[in-house]
């Protein structure tokens, strides 16, 4: 079982010093990586399953923020939970992700993508909300194609993206492509993870029975696509008070990574909770 941590700018604010001290403390504690959330824009009345989002919540651009974190740390892997893939052009995104990976020495390895749940956000960037699933499928294929393509160039002809003879350099650091995890809380997301993802990051407020159905759907989709279902990573959210017993139960159900969503009134309390969690699970000795 691996343990990563999420830094929430809507909760923690946009103080760069607080972000850096948080990331460095997470690294010292032995957490695998740091995740950032994503919204491009909000608007009055924006809401989804978790409730209404105040339009003034400050969301950093996660990739810019992770570049900043990479410069201030040495080992911490960089993750998104989740990057709204249909709202970003994959040709541009391939370059940005490879750049972060190269500059960080190969740490842009916890990329998780999702569809987005706010119709107004899709409209703001000129995307038909109803097409975002198909756009995401194509974007994943385009990212991998560009990363793995050579100097002869690659071409793609899809519903949303169309090009010939493109070369995208630099490549990711010492690999032919970056891992792409799929996040979501629907059965469609689970199937997408099995068909195209390196892992499934299950979100939402679902009961354990539905979660079991979804991860099995992901594994079945992987097998039917000729992929190894056992290689599919399974990530779940966890709280700061997660017990060793509960983590063991999750591991028995195939969970390979827990991302801790840690909140506290002050940065000092937050760091204390982080240290206590790390001590509970002996992270610094892993």
N, C-alpha and C positions, 0 to 999 in steps of 0.2 A: 504494500500500500504506500502510495506517495501522497504528500501533503503540500498543497500550495496555498496561497493567501490572496485575497482580493482587496484592492485599494479602491474605495468608493469616493470619488471626488464630490458627488452630491452630498455625502455625509461629512467628509473630512475637509472640504473646501479646496481651494486652489493654491495654497501656500506651497511653493516649491521646496522650501526647507523641510516642511512636515513630510512631504512625499519622499524626499531623499532619506530622511532619518528613519521613516517607516520601512523603506526598501532595504536599507542597510541592516536594520535590526532583524528583519525577516531573514536576510542572508545569514547573519550571525547565528540566528536560532536554528538554522538548518532546513528552512522551508525550500521546497524544490523550485518554486517560481512565484511570480506575481502577476495577477490578472487585473485588467482594466475593463470597465464596462463601456458601452457606446450608445450615444444618441447624437445625431447630426444637428437636429433642431427639435425644439418642443414648441408647444402652442397652448393657449388656454383651452382647457377641456380635454387635453390628451389623456387617454386612459386605456388600460388593458386589464388583464386578470388581477394584477396586484393592486389595482386602484388608480386613482387619478394622479398624474405627475404634475407637481407645481411647475409652471413654465420657466421659472427662474433657476431651476436646478442646474448647477454648473458641471457639465460633462466635458472633460478634456478630450481632444482627439486622442484616441488610445494609442495610435502608432507614434505620433509625436511624443506623447508622454512616455512610452516605453523606450524610445531612443534616449530620452533624458535619464530614465532609470538605468539603462544599460551603461551610460557614461559614469554613473555613480556607484556601480556595483561590479563584481567580478565573476560571480558564479550563477546568480539568480536567472532562471529561465524566464522568458517574457511571454505573456499570454493575453488573450482577449476573451471576454466572456459576456457577450459575444460581439464580434465585429459584424455590422449590418452589411452583408455582402452584396445584396442586390442594388444597393445605393452607391456602389463604387465601381468604376470601370476596371475590369480585371487586368487590362494591359498596363494601366498606371499602377495598380495595386501590386502586380508582380514585381515591378521595379522597387517600389517602396519597401516591401517585405524582404526582398533579397538584400537591399541596402542595409536595413536594420540587422539582418542576420550576419552579414559580413562584418559590419562595424562592431558588433557585439561578440564576435568570435564564435558564432554558431549558437546563439541563445534565443532566437525567435522561433521557438519550437513548441509553443503551446497555443498556437493560433486556433481559435474556435470561431466559427462563423454561424450566423443565423439569418433569419428572414426579416425580422422587424415586425412589430404588431401595431404600429400607428399609421393609419391611412394618410394622415396629413403630412407625415414625414416623407412618405413615398411621393406624394404629390409635389412636395417642395423641391425635390430633386428630379422631377420629370419622369417618374417611374409609375407605371400602372400597377397599383397595389395587387391586383389579381394575378399578375405575371411574375411576382417576385420569387416563387418557388422554381419556375423554369429558368429564370435569370440566374439564380444561385447555382443550379445544376450546371449551366453552361459556364459560369464564371469559374467554378472549381476546375472544370476541364481545361479552360483557357490558362489558368494559373499554372497547372502542372505542365501543360504543353510548352509554355514559354520558358519555364525553368529548365525543362529537360532538352529543349531544342538546341541544335548546334549552329555553326556559322552559315550553313546552307539555308537557314530560315525555316519557319513553320507556318502553316496556314490553318485557318479554322473558318467554317461556314455554318453558322447556326441561325437560330431565330433572332437573336439579339446582338450577336457579335460576329463580325465578318472581316477577315483579313488574309493576306497572302504574304509569304516570305518575310516574316518578322523575326528579328533577332533581339533577344532581351538579355542584356548583360549589365552588371555582374550576375553570376549565378549565386544561389545560396552557398553558404560556407561549407565546403567539402562534402556536399550532398547534391544529388540531382534534383531533389524537390523537397519542399518543407512539408511537415505533417499538417494535415488539415482536419480538425475535429469539427463535428457538426453539433450545434447546440439547439435545444428546443424542448418542447413538452408535448408534442403531438406524435401520433403514430407515423405521420408523413415524415417528420424530422428523423425519427428512428430508422425508417427505411432509407432515407437519404444518407444517413450515417453508414449504413451497411453497404449501400451501393457505391458510395464515393468517399466516405470519410475514413480517417485513421482512428477515429474514436467517436463516441457519443457522449456529449455533456448534457445530461438530463436536467432540465429545469422545471419550473412550475410547481404548483401545489397539488401533487398527485398522490394517491394512496399507493402502498407498496405493491398491490396487485397490478395496478396499471403500469407501474414502473417495470415490473417483471415482464409484462406483456411486451412493452416497448423494447427492452434490451433483447428479448428473444426475436422480435421482429427484425431488429438490426442485424443480429447474427444470421438469421435465416436469409435475409436479403444479401448479405455478404457471401454466404455459401452458394446461393443461386447465381450470383454474378461471377463465380469462380474465384472468389477471394477467400482468404483464411479467416473464418469468424473468430478464431482464438486470438488473432492478432489485433482485434478491435479493442481499443482501450475504452474504459467505462468510467466517466467522471461524474461526481455528484457534489452538490453543495453540502457544507457542514457548518455547524455553529462552534463558537469558542468553547462551549461547555460539552462538546462531544466526548463521550467516554470511550475508553479502550474497548470495553465490551461491545458497545454499539458499532465501533469501527470494525471490530472483528466480524460482527453480523453482516455488515455491508460487504466486507471482503468475501465472505462466504457466498454472497449473491453476485459475485463477479466484479464488484467495484474495484478499480485499480488506482483511483486518485480522488482525494477529497480536497475541495477548494473551500477554505474557511472564510466566511463572511463575518468579519470582526468589527464590532462597533463598541464605542466607549465614549464617555463624556469628554475626556481629555486625551491628548496624545500619550501622556505618561501612563494612564490607565490602559490605553490600547496596547502599549508596549509590554506592560505587565501581563496582560491577558495572553499576548503572543508568547511571551517567555514561559508562562505556565502551561500553555498548550504544548509547546515544544518539549518541555521537561516531561510532561505526561506521556508523550509518545517517543521520548529519547531521540528527537530529530537530529540534534547536534552530533550524535554518535553514528548516524547512518552513513 
